[in-house]
């Protein structure tokens, strides 16, 4: 068997129907284009109709297949309507990728109830009820993959991210619960936790006079991650090659949690030319 044939057998997403929330965002858009590029039929869901149209056009220009669905992840009627529309058109949902999320950076003591509720509703509650709505369709065919986007902040907290970190910690807990409860139906659930990724929304942090250096000092690779660097692990989890992976959390953070940039240490190799 040729290398190309083996790669297609292991990692192709040809024919897979993938539903993704938060598809019009920085990470969501890169994931959607990446999945479409290896054969998936992307059902892109977001509240931004304009963002979805742009994404759909970009995927089409690259020869991929996608369809846009305007969805409010905080509204159960909207969730049910979109899931029903996808299943009616494609017959099933093979992979669900929960990407939708928001944050508002402010101190623990400054958070108001409406801010708390908004972040929790989008980041955590939506993951619960969107997945609950999709899973019966996976149960019917006894197969499916759920991929939840967690965060570095689920483990290592930054100041001003209390609610966001709590919501993403909850996402990891839900992921483990999904893996345990639905394994008998052949359904797998995993999480991918990006580190400090550069997107239009985080550009202001990387450009900040102190925060950018703070982050670089705590990342072994001393640079931000980029949305495209999330595609590989998500593609693996969406593919049949991950058939025995469930309940796991994959951290993609450039070596931040492992210890970050090292302190000064002696080594004959540090100043050696190779």
C-alpha positions as CSV (number, residue, x, y, z in Angstrom):
1,X,0.0,0.0,0.0
2,X,1.4,3.4,-0.9
3,X,2.1,6.2,1.6
4,X,-0.7,8.2,0.3
5,X,-3.2,5.3,0.6
6,X,-2.0,4.6,4.2
7,X,-2.4,8.3,5.2
8,X,-5.9,8.4,3.7
9,X,-6.8,5.2,5.6
10,X,-5.5,6.5,8.9
11,X,-6.4,10.2,8.8
12,X,-8.9,11.0,6.0
13,X,-12.2,12.6,7.1
14,X,-13.8,11.9,3.7
15,X,-17.6,11.6,4.1
16,X,-17.6,12.5,7.8
17,X,-20.3,15.0,8.8
18,X,-18.8,17.4,11.4
19,X,-20.8,19.9,13.3
20,X,-18.8,22.7,14.9
21,X,-19.9,25.6,17.1
22,X,-18.0,28.9,17.3
23,X,-16.9,28.2,13.7
24,X,-16.6,31.8,12.7
25,X,-14.0,32.6,15.4
26,X,-10.2,32.6,15.1
27,X,-9.6,29.0,16.2
28,X,-13.0,27.7,14.9
29,X,-12.3,29.0,11.4
30,X,-8.9,27.4,11.2
31,X,-10.3,24.1,12.4
32,X,-13.1,24.2,10.0
33,X,-10.9,24.9,7.0
34,X,-8.4,22.3,8.2
35,X,-11.1,19.6,8.5
36,X,-12.7,20.4,5.2
37,X,-9.3,20.2,3.6
38,X,-9.0,16.5,4.4
39,X,-12.5,15.6,3.3
40,X,-15.0,16.5,6.0
41,X,-18.3,18.0,5.3
42,X,-18.4,20.9,7.7
43,X,-21.6,22.1,9.3
44,X,-20.4,25.4,10.7
45,X,-22.5,26.9,13.5
46,X,-22.1,30.4,14.8
47,X,-24.2,33.4,15.8
48,X,-22.4,35.6,13.2
49,X,-24.1,35.2,9.9
50,X,-21.5,37.4,8.2
51,X,-18.6,35.4,9.7
52,X,-20.1,32.1,8.6
53,X,-20.6,33.4,5.0
54,X,-16.9,34.5,4.9
55,X,-15.8,31.1,6.2
56,X,-18.1,29.2,3.7
57,X,-16.6,31.2,0.8
58,X,-13.0,30.5,2.0
59,X,-13.7,26.8,2.3
60,X,-15.3,26.7,-1.2
61,X,-12.4,28.5,-2.7
62,X,-10.1,25.8,-1.4
63,X,-12.3,23.0,-2.8
64,X,-13.9,22.0,0.5
65,X,-17.5,21.3,1.4
66,X,-19.4,23.2,4.1
67,X,-22.8,24.6,5.0
68,X,-23.5,27.4,7.4
69,X,-26.1,27.3,10.3
70,X,-26.8,30.4,12.3
71,X,-27.2,29.3,15.9
72,X,-27.4,30.9,19.3
73,X,-25.7,28.4,21.7
74,X,-27.6,29.8,24.7
75,X,-31.0,29.1,23.2
76,X,-32.4,25.6,23.3
77,X,-34.8,26.1,20.4
78,X,-32.0,27.3,18.2
79,X,-29.8,24.4,19.2
80,X,-32.6,21.8,18.5
81,X,-33.5,23.5,15.2
82,X,-30.0,23.4,13.9
83,X,-29.3,19.8,14.9
84,X,-32.6,18.8,13.3
85,X,-31.6,20.6,10.1
86,X,-28.2,19.0,9.9
87,X,-29.6,15.5,10.5
88,X,-32.4,16.1,8.0
89,X,-29.9,17.1,5.3
90,X,-27.0,14.7,6.0
91,X,-28.7,11.8,7.9
92,X,-26.4,11.9,10.9
93,X,-23.6,13.8,12.7
94,X,-20.3,11.9,13.0
95,X,-18.3,14.4,14.9
96,X,-19.2,17.3,17.2
97,X,-16.6,19.9,18.0
98,X,-17.7,22.4,20.7
99,X,-15.6,25.5,20.2
100,X,-17.9,28.4,21.1
101,X,-16.6,30.4,24.0
102,X,-16.2,33.9,25.4
103,X,-14.2,35.7,28.1
104,X,-14.2,39.0,29.9
105,X,-11.0,39.7,31.8
106,X,-11.7,41.3,35.1
107,X,-10.9,40.6,38.8
108,X,-12.8,38.1,40.8
109,X,-14.3,40.8,43.0
110,X,-15.4,42.8,39.9
111,X,-17.5,40.2,38.2
112,X,-21.2,40.9,38.1
113,X,-23.8,38.2,38.0
114,X,-24.8,38.8,34.4
115,X,-21.2,38.5,33.3
116,X,-20.8,35.3,35.2
117,X,-24.0,33.8,33.7
118,X,-23.1,34.9,30.2
119,X,-19.7,33.2,30.3
120,X,-21.0,30.1,31.9
121,X,-23.9,29.8,29.5
122,X,-21.8,30.0,26.4
123,X,-18.7,28.2,27.6
124,X,-20.1,25.4,29.7
125,X,-23.9,25.1,29.6
126,X,-24.0,25.1,25.8
127,X,-21.4,22.2,25.7
128,X,-23.7,20.2,27.9
129,X,-27.0,20.8,26.0
130,X,-25.6,20.8,22.5
131,X,-23.9,17.5,23.1
132,X,-27.0,16.1,24.8
133,X,-29.0,17.0,21.7
134,X,-26.5,15.5,19.2
135,X,-25.6,12.3,21.0
136,X,-28.9,10.4,20.3
137,X,-28.0,10.5,16.6
138,X,-24.6,9.0,17.4
139,X,-26.2,6.4,19.6
140,X,-28.3,5.2,16.7
141,X,-25.2,4.2,14.7
142,X,-23.1,3.3,17.7
143,X,-20.3,5.6,16.7
144,X,-19.2,9.2,17.2
145,X,-16.5,11.5,18.3
146,X,-17.0,14.6,20.5
147,X,-14.2,17.1,20.8
148,X,-14.5,19.9,23.4
149,X,-12.2,22.9,23.4
150,X,-10.8,23.4,26.8
151,X,-8.1,25.9,27.8
152,X,-4.7,26.3,29.5
153,X,-6.7,28.3,32.0
154,X,-8.5,25.1,33.2
155,X,-5.2,24.2,34.9
156,X,-3.0,27.3,35.2
157,X,-4.9,30.4,36.1
158,X,-4.1,33.9,35.0
159,X,-5.3,36.9,37.0
160,X,-8.7,38.2,35.8
161,X,-9.9,34.9,34.3
162,X,-11.7,33.4,37.2
163,X,-15.0,32.7,35.5
164,X,-13.5,31.6,32.2
165,X,-11.1,29.2,34.0
166,X,-13.9,27.8,36.0
167,X,-16.0,27.2,32.9
168,X,-13.2,25.5,31.1
169,X,-12.4,23.3,34.1
170,X,-16.1,22.3,33.9
171,X,-15.7,21.5,30.2
172,X,-12.9,19.0,31.1
173,X,-15.2,17.5,33.7
174,X,-18.0,17.1,31.3
175,X,-15.6,15.5,28.8
176,X,-14.7,12.8,31.2
177,X,-18.4,12.2,32.1
178,X,-19.2,11.9,28.4
179,X,-16.4,9.4,27.8
180,X,-17.6,7.2,30.7
181,X,-21.3,7.2,30.0
182,X,-21.3,6.8,26.2
183,X,-18.5,4.4,25.6
184,X,-21.0,1.5,25.3
185,X,-22.4,3.2,22.2
186,X,-19.0,3.5,20.6
187,X,-18.9,7.3,21.3
188,X,-15.6,8.9,22.3
189,X,-15.2,12.2,24.0
190,X,-11.9,14.2,24.3
191,X,-10.8,17.7,25.0
192,X,-8.1,19.9,23.3
193,X,-6.8,22.7,25.5
194,X,-5.0,25.4,23.6
195,X,-2.4,27.5,25.4
196,X,-1.8,31.1,24.6
197,X,-3.0,31.4,21.0
198,X,-2.7,34.5,18.9
199,X,-6.1,35.5,17.4
200,X,-7.7,38.8,16.6
201,X,-9.2,38.8,20.1
202,X,-5.9,38.1,21.9
203,X,-3.7,40.4,19.8
204,X,-4.2,43.1,22.4
205,X,-2.7,40.9,25.1
206,X,0.4,40.0,23.0
207,X,0.9,43.7,22.1
208,X,0.6,44.8,25.8
209,X,3.8,46.3,27.2
210,X,4.0,43.8,30.1
211,X,1.6,40.9,29.4
212,X,3.3,39.9,26.1
213,X,6.7,39.4,27.8
214,X,5.0,37.8,30.8
215,X,3.5,35.1,28.5
216,X,6.7,34.6,26.5
217,X,8.7,34.0,29.7
218,X,6.3,31.2,30.7
219,X,6.2,29.4,27.4
220,X,9.1,27.1,26.6
221,X,8.9,28.0,22.9
222,X,8.7,31.6,23.9
223,X,6.1,32.5,21.3
224,X,2.3,32.4,20.9
225,X,0.5,29.5,19.3
226,X,-1.4,29.9,16.1
227,X,-4.9,28.6,15.3
228,X,-3.6,26.4,12.5
229,X,-1.4,24.6,15.1
230,X,-4.6,23.2,16.6
231,X,-5.7,21.5,13.4
232,X,-3.5,18.4,13.7
233,X,-4.7,17.1,17.0
234,X,-8.3,17.8,16.3
235,X,-8.1,16.0,13.0
236,X,-6.6,13.0,14.7
237,X,-9.5,12.9,17.3
238,X,-12.0,13.3,14.5
239,X,-10.5,10.5,12.5
240,X,-10.8,6.7,13.0
241,X,-7.2,6.6,14.0
242,X,-8.2,7.7,17.5
243,X,-10.6,4.8,18.0
244,X,-9.1,3.9,21.4
245,X,-8.7,7.4,22.7
246,X,-11.4,8.7,25.0
247,X,-11.7,10.8,28.1
248,X,-8.3,12.5,27.5
249,X,-7.3,16.2,27.5
250,X,-4.6,17.2,24.9
251,X,-2.7,20.3,25.9
252,X,-1.3,22.3,22.9
253,X,0.6,25.1,24.6
254,X,4.2,25.3,23.4
255,X,5.5,23.9,26.6
256,X,3.9,26.2,29.0
257,X,2.4,23.9,31.6
258,X,5.5,21.7,31.6
259,X,7.5,24.5,33.1
260,X,7.9,27.2,30.6
261,X,11.2,28.9,29.6
262,X,14.1,27.4,31.7
263,X,16.1,29.4,34.2
264,X,19.8,29.8,33.5
265,X,21.7,26.5,33.7
266,X,25.2,25.3,32.8
267,X,25.6,23.1,29.8
268,X,28.4,22.6,27.4
269,X,25.9,22.6,24.5
270,X,24.2,25.9,25.2
271,X,26.8,28.0,23.4
272,X,28.1,25.3,21.1
273,X,27.7,25.6,17.3
274,X,26.3,22.6,15.5
